[in-house]
Amino acid sequence: MAEPNIVMVRVDNRLIHGQVATQWTSTVGANLLLVANDDVAKSKMRQNLMNMAAPQGVATRYFSIQKTIDVIHKAAPRQHIMIIVETPEDALRLVEGGVPIKKLNIGNMHMSEGKRQVATTVAVNDEDVAAFRSLQDHGVELEIKRVPTTPTEPTEKLFE
């Protein structure tokens, strides 16, 4: 079984939006945006909204976490896949399910009740921190980087 051609995995609670569509897709050479999210997989309205933000010529797929685990190894070599998840917990579920994620880009995790701001666009709670630690334990490299042109922020911030 061939390993899928995953060019990037990103945590972004907005999923597909302008930054992902315009900057990251071209920078990493993705021709398929795969949103791995249980809620979005069931919502045609949300899928249609995200399709409007996707660049011309870039395919989109909206799979549940489990379906992503089940089908990722069937991806064709010509598919340069950018996986986008909403939370680090979802990324951890993918890794524990056998999705070969080597590096996780942490983009946007908005501030909300019970979270603390740790980087420019990243707010975490204790569950997020535990998921990041577990991802590291699985050998996943973490990177905080909003867009390709901004500097990478220190990941130690996640654990303070």
C-alpha positions in Angstrom: 0.0 0.0 0.0 1.5 3.3 -1.1 1.8 6.2 1.3 -0.6 9.0 0.4 1.0 12.2 -0.9 0.2 14.5 2.0 1.8 17.9 1.4 0.5 19.6 4.5 -1.7 19.1 7.5 -3.1 22.2 9.1 -5.2 23.0 12.2 -7.5 25.9 11.4 -10.8 26.4 13.0 -12.0 28.2 9.9 -11.1 25.2 7.7 -11.1 26.4 4.0 -10.9 30.2 3.8 -9.0 32.9 2.0 -5.5 32.3 3.5 -5.6 28.6 3.0 -7.1 28.9 -0.5 -4.8 31.6 -1.8 -1.5 31.2 0.0 -0.9 27.8 1.5 -2.4 25.8 -1.5 0.0 27.3 -4.0 3.0 27.3 -1.6 2.8 23.6 -0.8 1.5 22.6 -4.3 -1.7 21.0 -3.1 -4.3 20.0 -5.8 -6.7 18.5 -3.2 -8.0 20.2 -0.1 -9.4 17.5 2.3 -11.4 18.8 5.2 -11.4 16.1 7.9 -14.3 17.1 10.1 -17.3 15.1 11.3 -19.8 18.1 11.3 -18.7 19.5 7.9 -18.9 16.0 6.3 -22.7 16.2 7.0 -23.3 19.8 6.0 -23.8 20.5 2.3 -24.2 24.2 3.1 -20.8 24.5 4.8 -19.2 22.5 2.0 -20.7 24.8 -0.6 -19.4 27.9 1.2 -15.9 26.4 1.4 -16.0 25.4 -2.2 -16.4 29.1 -3.1 -13.2 29.9 -1.3 -11.2 27.0 -2.9 -8.9 28.1 -5.7 -9.7 27.2 -9.3 -8.3 23.8 -10.3 -8.1 22.6 -6.7 -10.4 19.7 -5.7 -12.1 19.6 -2.4 -13.3 16.6 -0.3 -15.2 16.7 3.0 -14.8 13.5 5.0 -15.5 12.5 8.6 -12.4 11.7 10.7 -13.2 8.0 10.3 -13.7 8.1 6.6 -10.4 10.0 6.2 -8.7 7.2 8.2 -10.4 4.6 6.0 -9.7 6.0 2.6 -6.5 8.1 2.8 -4.3 5.2 1.8 -6.3 4.8 -1.4 -5.3 8.2 -2.6 -3.7 8.4 -6.1 0.0 9.5 -6.2 -1.1 12.4 -8.4 -3.2 13.8 -5.5 -1.1 16.3 -3.6 -3.3 16.5 -0.4 -3.6 19.2 2.1 -5.6 18.0 5.1 -7.3 20.6 7.2 -8.7 19.9 10.6 -10.5 22.1 13.1 -8.8 21.0 16.3 -5.6 19.3 17.4 -7.8 16.6 18.8 -9.0 15.8 15.3 -5.3 15.6 14.1 -4.5 13.2 16.9 -7.5 11.0 16.0 -6.1 10.9 12.4 -2.6 10.0 13.6 -3.9 7.3 16.0 -6.0 5.9 13.1 -2.9 5.5 10.9 -2.9 8.6 8.8 0.9 9.3 8.2 1.2 12.9 9.5 4.8 14.0 9.9 4.3 17.7 10.5 1.3 19.7 11.8 0.9 23.3 10.9 -1.0 25.2 13.6 -2.7 28.1 11.9 -5.8 29.6 13.6 -7.3 28.5 16.9 -9.6 31.3 17.9 -9.9 32.6 21.5 -13.1 31.3 23.2 -14.4 30.5 26.7 -11.8 28.5 28.7 -8.9 29.2 26.2 -5.7 31.2 26.7 -3.9 33.1 23.9 -0.4 31.5 23.4 0.5 32.8 19.9 -0.6 35.5 17.5 -3.5 33.4 16.2 -3.5 30.5 18.6 -5.6 30.0 21.7 -5.5 26.7 23.6 -7.2 24.9 26.4 -5.9 22.0 28.5 -7.4 19.4 26.0 -5.6 21.1 23.1 -2.3 21.1 25.0 -2.7 17.4 25.8 -3.4 16.6 22.2 -0.3 18.5 21.1 1.8 16.6 23.6 0.4 13.3 22.4 1.0 14.3 18.7 4.7 15.0 19.6 4.8 11.7 21.4 3.7 10.1 18.1 6.6 11.8 16.4 4.6 14.6 14.7 6.6 17.9 14.3 4.6 20.9 15.3 4.8 24.3 13.6 2.9 27.6 14.5 2.7 29.6 11.3 -0.2 31.6 10.2 0.7 32.1 6.5 3.8 31.2 4.5 5.2 34.7 4.6 5.1 35.1 8.4 7.8 33.8 10.7 7.3 30.5 12.5 6.5 31.1 16.2 8.1 28.9 18.9 6.0 25.8 19.7 7.1 26.0 23.4 4.4 28.7 23.6 1.8 25.9 23.4 2.9 24.3 26.6 3.4 27.4 28.8 
